[in-house]
Amino acid sequence: MSETISTEELARSLYMGRSYLSTKFHSETGIKLNDFILQQKMEEAKRLLRYTDRSAAAVGEYLAFSSPAHFTRVFKKHVGLTPNEYREKSNA
């Protein structure tokens, strides 16, 4: 989770084309591969925010987001709260 995960690299490591992997993953799971990767990163982000004292910026950096602002935008889109709001609510 702490590295950038691209469908290109994933497909290459599995000896298949990116398009084939994406299509096959979607047909088997009903979810797009990129969405799945983001879901997994968001679950890890929630865990880190709940059980560590790492700052939201540090969590975003650990999960290989390009900037704290990008991490916050993606987190809010998927979770419905900013990382700091999530931490406050989950620790209440």
C-alpha positions, 0 to 999 in steps of 0.5 A: 500500500505504501507504493504507487500501484499502477495498472501498467506495472501490475499487468506487466508483473502478471504477464498480461496487457493492461487493458486485458487485466482491467477488463478481466478484473472488472468482469470477475469482480464488478469493480474497476481495478483502479477503484479497487486499489483506491478502496484498499488504500482508503481502508489502510488510511482509515486504519492508520488514522484510527490507530496511529498518531501519524498526521493526515499528511504523513498517512497520505505520503505513506500511501503514495499520494502526490500531495496532502491536498490530493490525499484529502480530496480522495479520502473525502470523496470515498469516506465522506469526511476529511481525514482529520474529521474521520480521526476525530469521529472515530476516536470520540 
